Amino acid sequence: MSIAKKISKWIVASLTVLLLTVYFVRGFDSRRMPELGPEYRIEFEHEFDASQEDQTEWSAYLAIENALSIELEEKIDSDTRPDSLIDRFSADSRTFPGNYHGNWNRTYELSAPSPHGVAVLLHGLTDSPYSMLSTAQTLVRAGYNVVVPRMPGHGFAVGGLLQARWEDWTAAVRIAIRHATTLPGSDQSLLLVGYSSGGLMAVDYALGCDEVADLPCPDGLVLLSPAIAVTSLAVVANWHAAISWMPFFEKFKWHSILPEIDPFKFTSFPKRAAWEIYKISTRTHKQLSQPTGGAKLPPILTFQSVVDNTVSAGAVVTSLYNKVPANGSELVLYDINRNSTLLHLMKNVPGDPADYFESAAPLNFGVTILRNRDRYQLDIDSWALAAGQSVPVIDGTNLEWPIGIYSLSHIAVPFRADDQVYGDGSVRNDDNVVFGALAPRGEQGVLQLTSDYFLRTRYNPFFRYQENHLTEWLGTFRSAPRDGLP
């Protein structure tokens, strides 16, 4: 054997030993995570899965949620929960979902008086249909009948995400769309709206809708912080499975185990869920990479923060918008607050997005950027570059950055500032917690949640602008009635 081959075999063996060492160190380290309660180990018997799609009409899908609600009460006894005012499973808690006006962890519909379209809204990973409520209300005022399905694995207990697969989510999307096509207005327009991974599923559906005989293709997509590309670490998200099936390593299934304190969003995160989203993302990117992949897409309106720690903001342009035809699509970006002194504490200050788009113009899509008038002011201008144009139009607005906020975040985009759960605290719901207004001060290392949890912006101070912009954009297209609707 040559010296080169011996060296190669030695390198391969050494790397294998190193990787196995790191793997098992991480596995043993996971045992230091908090203990798992019933909400993490729960296995739902009645949850929907993709194999049931052909036998599941809309009423049956809602019946599944009724069964899940009963099952949750049987498997997680509210009376035996820890003494906590913020435990979402305790009936006396300030974050118990049943103490809010509406069970927003479940599927719901909203109706317009004289609809000229229908809209199906898809929430994100670990979220619930509540995250789409403000946008749903906007669409109703714009004349759309709205359907907001709960994705399988969501809404009840975070352990349900260990069971859910991407096929279950895409099947639930199709069931919701089938129902939407039976509603008044469905013969005029179908709109798909997706937040985070829901945005990815909306794009995935639009790329493959022509292959489903009994379903229509959407006339438009609205995306909020879409998960077009997830973190590269998602590719190894399911490596835990080799040993996490053993009780000794069961915590290795989890990226984080945190107190479940939020009424309408899971706080903890199982690795399997990231792996399932990664598989949808890979499938979608493969479709978009085809020569005519983007040509299948209808007009798209996207609202995205320039800084996003959950998904790749840049991929919205490189992987999606650069593939769409000139069909009236538009990208709206929320720049960072360049007046904030915290700008100087950022690890990497993003470049001015306007410079990028000006250098790339003309584009097939329009771009609007909300940004500081200059670095010395909190006032915000609208920088707009129309599709096919090379010279932007800059207009003043009546918007300004709230004191203390240096950027939006991935989770902030869909929520109003006056949201009763995630807003700024200006509107309270009885004695329930307003998560967007939490700003605890004290000694470090004391709280079970890190400072990142509390510092992250949870509401969009520019939601009124977003609402108006969405309504105006919807008025720019009215599709002809589609043929072949069921």
Wavefront OBJ file of the C-alpha trace (Angstrom):
o trace
v 0.000 0.000 0.000
v 1.368 3.417 -0.947
v 2.190 6.041 1.648
v -0.515 8.314 0.198
v -3.202 5.648 0.689
v -2.030 4.959 4.225
v -2.191 8.664 5.045
v -5.676 8.925 3.489
v -6.971 5.973 5.514
v -5.459 7.441 8.677
v -7.118 10.811 8.032
v -10.494 9.160 7.394
v -10.189 7.040 10.548
v -9.142 10.035 12.640
v -12.026 12.170 11.366
v -14.474 9.335 12.035
v -13.243 8.977 15.611
v -13.394 12.754 16.074
v -16.961 12.995 14.751
v -18.126 10.072 16.894
v -16.477 11.629 19.936
v -18.202 14.970 19.335
v -21.512 13.191 18.670
v -21.483 11.238 21.922
v -20.210 14.212 23.922
v -23.227 16.160 22.658
v -25.459 13.209 23.460
v -24.217 12.988 27.040
v -24.320 16.772 27.380
v -28.029 16.754 26.466
v -28.705 14.869 29.694
v -27.978 18.103 31.558
v -31.038 19.736 29.987
v -34.161 20.255 32.162
v -36.343 17.270 32.975
v -39.062 16.336 30.506
v -42.670 16.710 31.623
v -45.736 15.122 30.011
v -46.047 17.939 27.479
v -42.733 16.805 25.924
v -43.403 13.048 26.000
v -47.055 13.109 24.971
v -48.073 10.907 22.034
v -51.374 11.892 20.449
v -53.537 9.051 19.197
v -55.964 11.249 17.246
v -53.614 13.598 15.376
v -54.057 13.875 11.619
v -51.448 12.350 9.311
v -51.084 12.346 5.552
v -52.393 8.795 5.135
v -55.829 10.087 6.182
v -56.076 12.822 3.550
v -58.447 11.036 1.149
v -60.887 10.238 3.979
v -60.670 13.621 5.723
v -63.074 16.336 4.694
v -63.128 19.688 6.464
v -65.631 18.664 9.129
v -63.540 15.574 9.890
v -60.406 17.715 10.255
v -62.187 19.888 12.824
v -63.430 16.754 14.609
v -59.815 15.619 14.944
v -59.056 18.810 16.861
v -61.997 18.182 19.179
v -60.586 14.730 19.916
v -57.116 16.184 20.483
v -58.517 18.687 22.969
v -60.095 15.885 25.003
v -56.925 13.810 24.757
v -54.803 16.716 25.985
v -56.970 17.143 29.085
v -56.725 13.410 29.808
v -52.947 13.202 29.421
v -51.961 16.522 31.009
v -53.966 17.107 34.162
v -54.261 20.818 34.867
v -54.767 20.171 38.590
v -51.410 18.424 38.968
v -49.318 21.068 37.205
v -46.505 22.924 39.022
v -47.494 26.021 40.958
v -46.826 28.578 38.229
v -48.694 31.661 37.069
v -47.277 31.261 33.545
v -47.693 27.538 32.833
v -49.861 27.241 29.711
v -51.331 23.914 30.905
v -52.580 25.195 34.260
v -56.139 26.566 34.237
v -55.250 29.165 36.882
v -52.282 30.442 34.914
v -52.056 33.863 33.298
v -51.030 32.147 30.049
v -53.631 29.373 29.925
v -55.042 29.507 26.342
v -58.592 29.031 27.595
v -58.418 32.347 29.456
v -58.143 34.332 26.223
v -60.994 35.495 23.997
v -60.938 32.694 21.438
v -59.155 29.360 21.176
v -56.570 30.474 18.659
v -54.565 27.240 18.929
v -57.170 25.642 16.694
v -58.320 26.047 13.108
v -60.669 28.977 12.481
v -62.433 30.865 9.707
v -63.383 34.511 9.250
v -65.996 35.736 6.776
v -66.310 38.885 4.675
v -69.806 40.313 3.996
v -69.393 40.523 0.205
v -66.344 38.398 -0.654
v -64.492 38.636 -3.943
v -61.932 36.023 -3.030
v -60.802 33.412 -0.526
v -57.524 33.226 1.382
v -55.824 30.315 3.132
v -53.337 31.381 5.815
v -50.528 29.071 6.951
v -48.765 29.584 10.276
v -45.149 28.763 11.048
v -43.250 26.056 12.887
v -43.960 25.935 16.675
v -46.639 28.596 16.128
v -50.417 28.369 16.044
v -53.179 29.892 13.919
v -53.089 32.876 16.300
v -49.993 34.184 14.512
v -52.140 34.803 11.408
v -54.992 36.600 13.165
v -54.019 40.200 12.414
v -53.395 39.425 8.740
v -56.629 37.427 8.562
v -58.584 40.417 9.862
v -56.893 42.642 7.278
v -57.919 40.279 4.487
v -61.512 40.133 5.683
v -61.673 43.923 5.482
v -60.215 43.634 1.971
v -63.068 41.318 0.956
v -61.689 37.802 1.463
v -63.220 34.836 3.193
v -60.390 33.437 5.298
v -59.432 29.894 6.325
v -56.637 29.410 8.882
v -55.791 25.732 9.440
v -53.801 24.400 12.373
v -50.830 22.412 11.136
v -50.515 18.867 12.578
v -48.333 18.684 15.679
v -49.148 22.251 16.695
v -51.499 23.992 19.078
v -51.842 21.427 21.851
v -48.491 20.240 23.282
v -44.961 20.541 21.935
v -44.453 16.766 22.059
v -46.793 16.572 19.093
v -44.028 17.965 16.900
v -42.059 14.760 17.416
v -44.826 12.937 15.541
v -45.427 15.450 12.733
v -43.912 15.013 9.275
v -43.732 17.395 6.350
v -46.179 15.216 4.402
v -48.762 15.794 7.153
v -48.384 19.553 6.852
v -48.685 19.658 3.065
v -51.714 17.341 3.222
v -53.362 19.702 5.738
v -52.723 22.593 3.336
v -54.550 20.749 0.568
v -57.501 19.940 2.847
v -57.797 23.624 3.791
v -57.647 24.712 0.143
v -60.301 22.163 -0.839
v -62.544 23.656 1.818
v -61.749 27.227 0.727
v -62.859 26.421 -2.824
v -66.372 25.733 -1.514
v -66.725 29.219 0.008
v -68.266 32.314 -1.583
v -65.667 34.245 -3.555
v -63.603 31.178 -4.476
v -64.592 31.528 -8.123
v -62.918 34.945 -8.230
v -59.586 34.676 -6.448
v -57.500 32.339 -4.277
v -54.788 33.842 -2.119
v -52.216 31.853 -0.134
v -50.584 33.590 2.829
v -47.699 32.015 4.716
v -45.648 33.012 7.727
v -42.160 31.519 8.223
v -42.359 27.804 7.331
v -45.953 28.497 6.274
v -44.474 30.758 3.589
v -42.287 27.890 2.415
v -45.327 25.618 2.225
v -47.254 28.248 0.268
v -44.465 28.421 -2.320
v -44.200 24.621 -2.352
v -47.930 24.316 -3.065
v -47.827 26.958 -5.811
v -44.962 25.135 -7.559
v -46.802 21.821 -7.614
v -50.476 22.768 -7.765
v -50.744 21.972 -11.467
v -50.091 18.326 -10.611
v -53.166 18.044 -8.346
v -56.268 17.553 -10.466
v -58.939 18.660 -7.982
v -57.201 21.798 -6.673
v -56.663 25.285 -8.120
v -53.413 27.174 -8.310
v -53.284 30.385 -6.266
v -53.698 33.775 -7.900
v -51.280 35.381 -5.473
v -48.927 34.647 -2.569
v -48.313 36.809 0.491
v -45.256 35.796 2.518
v -44.242 36.994 5.982
v -40.654 36.190 7.036
v -40.733 33.172 4.706
v -38.451 30.218 5.471
v -37.208 29.941 1.892
v -33.834 28.793 3.227
v -33.266 27.524 6.753
v -29.997 27.379 8.645
v -27.423 24.961 7.226
v -27.351 23.184 10.601
v -30.785 21.752 9.756
v -29.074 19.190 7.531
v -27.732 17.441 10.660
v -30.873 18.000 12.711
v -31.904 14.351 12.589
v -28.531 12.799 13.432
v -29.706 12.448 17.011
v -31.992 9.600 15.931
v -29.201 7.013 16.081
v -29.253 7.056 19.896
v -32.132 9.296 21.037
v -34.592 6.379 20.828
v -32.946 5.100 24.002
v -34.485 6.531 27.214
v -30.988 7.388 28.463
v -30.547 9.829 25.540
v -34.172 10.962 25.005
v -33.303 14.603 25.659
v -30.966 14.467 22.656
v -34.126 14.804 20.510
v -34.443 18.387 21.633
v -32.639 21.506 20.534
v -34.066 23.300 23.559
v -36.193 22.300 26.532
v -37.777 25.376 28.094
v -40.838 26.098 30.230
v -43.960 26.112 28.072
v -45.221 29.538 29.097
v -46.567 30.956 25.825
v -50.296 30.378 25.192
v -50.039 30.294 21.389
v -46.462 29.298 20.588
v -44.241 26.456 21.766
v -41.192 27.624 23.686
v -39.189 24.403 23.315
v -37.941 23.066 19.996
v -37.477 19.430 18.870
v -34.737 18.744 16.331
v -37.014 16.564 14.230
v -39.166 19.566 13.322
v -36.169 21.380 11.810
v -35.357 18.273 9.781
v -38.874 18.137 8.337
v -38.718 21.795 7.280
v -35.310 21.176 5.753
v -36.817 18.446 3.569
v -39.530 20.799 2.270
v -36.907 23.486 1.666
v -34.727 21.065 -0.316
v -37.702 20.004 -2.425
v -38.713 23.616 -3.090
v -35.195 24.692 -4.049
v -34.983 21.779 -6.487
v -38.206 22.942 -8.153
v -37.085 26.569 -8.279
v -33.757 25.566 -9.820
v -35.534 24.181 -12.884
v -35.376 26.487 -15.938
v -39.123 27.177 -15.804
v -39.620 26.674 -12.056
v -40.190 30.309 -11.151
v -42.511 30.820 -14.122
v -45.143 28.722 -12.331
v -45.422 31.223 -9.504
v -48.167 33.863 -9.294
v -47.506 37.442 -8.123
v -45.832 37.456 -4.698
v -45.794 40.105 -1.982
v -43.266 39.522 0.808
v -42.603 41.388 4.050
v -39.161 40.628 5.474
v -36.800 42.076 8.081
v -33.269 42.712 6.816
v -31.954 40.934 9.924
v -33.472 37.523 10.638
v -31.866 34.970 12.939
v -34.283 32.168 12.015
v -34.176 32.092 8.220
v -31.960 33.532 5.514
v -33.255 36.964 4.505
v -30.922 36.991 1.507
v -32.352 33.740 0.169
v -35.711 35.445 -0.325
v -34.010 37.364 -3.143
v -31.449 34.881 -4.480
v -33.562 31.719 -4.283
v -37.054 33.107 -4.892
v -37.431 36.613 -6.278
v -34.614 36.303 -8.791
v -36.562 33.348 -10.259
v -39.985 35.000 -10.647
v -41.177 36.460 -13.962
v -42.235 40.081 -14.354
v -45.711 39.484 -12.959
v -46.255 42.258 -10.404
v -44.326 40.704 -7.513
v -42.939 42.973 -4.808
v -40.545 42.651 -1.877
v -40.931 44.911 1.163
v -37.906 45.092 3.469
v -37.660 46.512 6.972
v -34.153 47.890 7.369
v -32.393 48.149 10.740
v -32.663 51.334 12.785
v -29.460 53.059 11.677
v -30.021 55.808 14.236
v -29.733 53.382 17.153
v -26.615 53.511 19.302
v -26.936 49.720 19.517
v -25.822 49.665 15.887
v -22.291 49.884 17.250
v -22.805 46.684 19.252
v -23.885 44.583 16.272
v -21.563 41.738 15.308
v -22.007 42.593 11.639
v -23.826 45.721 10.516
v -25.814 44.931 7.352
v -24.999 47.029 4.337
v -27.603 49.396 2.941
v -30.001 47.134 0.978
v -30.855 50.047 -1.325
v -27.276 49.988 -2.666
v -27.624 46.307 -3.549
v -30.880 46.684 -5.447
v -29.807 49.836 -7.274
v -26.710 48.038 -8.533
v -28.823 45.039 -9.618
v -31.569 47.089 -11.343
v -33.612 46.749 -13.461
v -35.401 43.866 -11.736
v -38.427 41.721 -12.574
v -39.979 42.672 -9.251
v -40.545 45.819 -7.247
v -38.682 46.580 -4.018
v -39.766 48.830 -1.178
v -37.471 49.509 1.776
v -38.502 51.247 4.973
v -35.361 52.951 6.263
v -34.153 55.895 8.321
v -34.325 59.246 6.586
v -30.707 59.582 7.625
v -28.515 58.208 10.415
v -29.398 61.133 12.687
v -33.174 60.668 12.643
v -35.732 58.095 13.738
v -38.050 59.244 10.945
v -38.584 56.705 8.182
v -38.693 57.113 4.409
v -40.070 54.710 1.835
v -37.441 53.831 -0.779
v -39.161 52.229 -3.770
v -37.719 50.750 -6.934
v -40.395 49.661 -9.410
v -39.986 46.558 -11.534
v -38.075 47.332 -14.731
v -36.855 50.692 -13.421
v -33.360 51.824 -12.424
v -34.157 55.005 -10.508
v -35.818 54.708 -7.074
v -38.538 56.965 -5.711
v -38.071 58.167 -2.140
v -41.076 59.408 -0.196
v -41.461 60.512 3.384
v -43.799 58.663 5.730
v -45.376 59.402 9.079
v -43.486 56.456 10.575
v -40.584 56.492 12.974
v -38.619 53.952 14.956
v -39.872 53.478 18.514
v -37.282 54.332 21.139
v -35.209 51.309 22.118
v -35.919 49.127 19.059
v -32.934 48.579 16.770
v -34.574 46.155 14.327
v -37.530 43.941 13.642
v -37.129 40.186 14.020
v -38.334 37.041 12.326
v -41.225 36.659 14.763
v -42.261 40.326 14.822
v -43.539 40.798 11.269
v -47.120 39.381 11.638
v -48.105 41.114 14.885
v -49.630 44.531 15.540
v -48.134 46.780 18.190
v -51.454 46.600 20.053
v -51.630 42.797 19.921
v -52.995 41.504 23.220
v -50.362 38.742 23.493
v -47.234 39.921 21.683
v -47.720 43.694 21.478
v -46.106 46.625 23.233
v -48.411 46.488 26.250
v -50.635 49.383 25.192
v -53.572 46.945 25.107
v -53.911 44.345 27.835
v -56.184 41.319 28.035
v -57.329 41.229 31.654
v -54.379 39.950 33.730
v -52.789 37.865 30.980
v -49.132 38.302 30.065
v -48.177 40.593 27.157
v -44.968 38.979 25.916
v -43.895 41.846 23.687
v -43.780 44.168 26.685
v -41.720 41.922 28.973
v -38.439 43.608 29.911
v -37.221 41.998 33.146
v -34.213 43.384 34.979
v -32.174 41.533 37.581
v -29.153 39.312 38.013
v -27.915 37.189 35.099
v -28.210 33.419 35.172
v -31.263 33.461 37.448
v -34.105 33.075 34.942
v -34.868 29.822 33.117
v -35.083 31.774 29.865
v -32.091 33.696 28.549
v -32.041 37.420 27.866
v -32.354 36.659 24.128
v -35.925 35.520 24.718
v -36.947 38.844 26.236
v -34.863 41.142 24.023
v -36.256 39.842 20.731
v -38.797 42.176 19.139
v -42.193 40.444 19.159
v -44.375 42.980 17.360
v -44.184 45.039 14.206
v -44.371 48.784 14.932
v -45.038 49.302 11.216
v -47.920 46.835 10.947
v -50.395 49.566 9.960
v -48.166 50.382 6.993
v -47.942 46.677 6.176
v -51.711 46.351 6.363
v -52.282 49.280 4.004
v -49.584 48.119 1.601
v -51.081 44.632 1.440
v -54.550 46.010 0.759
v -53.262 48.267 -2.025
v -51.285 45.417 -3.589
v -54.346 43.172 -3.643
v -56.141 45.847 -5.625
v -53.538 45.690 -8.398
v -54.656 42.285 -9.665
v -58.013 40.657 -10.154
v -57.730 37.265 -11.826
v -60.330 35.934 -14.223
v -62.452 33.068 -12.837
v -60.507 29.826 -12.967
v -61.786 26.824 -14.861
v -62.164 23.422 -13.338
v -62.896 24.389 -9.758
v -64.616 21.636 -7.829
l 1 2 3 4 5 6 7 8 9 10 11 12 13 14 15 16 17 18 19 20 21 22 23 24 25 26 27 28 29 30 31 32 33 34 35 36 37 38 39 40 41 42 43 44 45 46 47 48 49 50 51 52 53 54 55 56 57 58 59 60 61 62 63 64 65 66 67 68 69 70 71 72 73 74 75 76 77 78 79 80 81 82 83 84 85 86 87 88 89 90 91 92 93 94 95 96 97 98 99 100 101 102 103 104 105 106 107 108 109 110 111 112 113 114 115 116 117 118 119 120 121 122 123 124 125 126 127 128 129 130 131 132 133 134 135 136 137 138 139 140 141 142 143 144 145 146 147 148 149 150 151 152 153 154 155 156 157 158 159 160 161 162 163 164 165 166 167 168 169 170 171 172 173 174 175 176 177 178 179 180 181 182 183 184 185 186 187 188 189 190 191 192 193 194 195 196 197 198 199 200 201 202 203 204 205 206 207 208 209 210 211 212 213 214 215 216 217 218 219 220 221 222 223 224 225 226 227 228 229 230 231 232 233 234 235 236 237 238 239 240 241 242 243 244 245 246 247 248 249 250 251 252 253 254 255 256 257 258 259 260 261 262 263 264 265 266 267 268 269 270 271 272 273 274 275 276 277 278 279 280 281 282 283 284 285 286 287 288 289 290 291 292 293 294 295 296 297 298 299 300 301 302 303 304 305 306 307 308 309 310 311 312 313 314 315 316 317 318 319 320 321 322 323 324 325 326 327 328 329 330 331 332 333 334 335 336 337 338 339 340 341 342 343 344 345 346 347 348 349 350 351 352 353 354 355 356 357 358 359 360 361 362 363 364 365 366 367 368 369 370 371 372 373 374 375 376 377 378 379 380 381 382 383 384 385 386 387 388 389 390 391 392 393 394 395 396 397 398 399 400 401 402 403 404 405 406 407 408 409 410 411 412 413 414 415 416 417 418 419 420 421 422 423 424 425 426 427 428 429 430 431 432 433 434 435 436 437 438 439 440 441 442 443 444 445 446 447 448 449 450 451 452 453 454 455 456 457 458 459 460 461 462 463 464 465 466 467 468 469 470 471 472 473 474 475 476 477 478 479 480 481 482 483 484 485 486
